[in-house]
Amino acid sequence: MEIRILRNINVEELLSVFNTSFSDYIVPFHLSLEQLESKIVADKIDMNLSVGTFESEKLVGFILNAKKEKDGKYTVYNAGTGVIPEYRGQGLVRKMYDYVLPVLNEIHTEALTLEVIEGNVPAIRAYEHLGFKITRKLLCFNGIIDLEEKNSEIRLEEIDHFQWEIFQSFWDIQPSWQSSIMVLEQIRRQCCILGGYKDEQLVGYAVYNPAVRKIYQIAVDKNYRKQGIGTKLFSRIGNIVKGQAVSFNNVDDVSENTSAFLSNTIGLKNWVSQFEMKKDL
């Protein structure tokens, strides 16, 4: 058995092992080749920092890593870990981390981060034994938006670029990796930005992908909340996706008002929750 960096991995081979690894996961899912290639781009996965376990040149396990730089140091995000069923119980995740850590130290990595489903107790314990600690709980919502647009004083229109300075002034919580500024800049062409204006002032916005019906960010100016702005943004998205189900993942559960709004007003369901975990190096 050999562990090595995945820089020369064939994506089709990775896809096969990825889908086999997650076929019996607590929330089973299956990706197409196009979806995996999109994930690699969207999550900014770096194959030079990703690692795999091979048995007779056959990939049997992997850790897909992405990196984010700030002030010359990096945070590395585990965008996916998988081991095919017949090779589990051999400590391969620990062995792969032991292998890749010197590589990550070379680029001055200061922290590792990942997300794990709340009910996946074995994985949580394994990561805790590796030195990861739970930093926050993230709620994943989905469902059909069935609302009427209200508040005629609010004008909605598409925005042609991210206005991060203004957007961030609306935030109560920091987005998770997959909805972060860095990732959204990477997938800008796939995203639509919808702005809500009152008296020509931007007072709310939403970032979403209409093709996959995924909402990445939505926020309203603190001075204009409880005026139907968020409801109007969601209602417009519901109309755009023509009544199909949407997803809005990794909402920090610290924001109880946001969770209540999504559940009670918008009608989305918190179908699964995750823990964000972090290890300082």
Secondary structure, DSSP 8 states (H G I E B T S, - for coil): -EEEE-TT--HHHHHHHHHHHHTTSSS-----HHHHHHHHHHTTB-TTT-EEEEETTEEEEEEEEEEEEETTEEEEEEEEEEE-GGGTTS-HHHHHHHHHHHHHHHTTEEEEEEEEETT-HHHHHHHHHTT-EEEEEEEEEEE--------TT-EEEEESS--HHHHHHT-SS---GGGSHHHHHHTGGG-EEEEEEETTEEEEEEEEETTTTEEEEEEE-GGGTTSSHHHHHHHHHHHHTTT--EEEEEEETT-HHHHHIIIIII--EEEEEEEEEEEE-
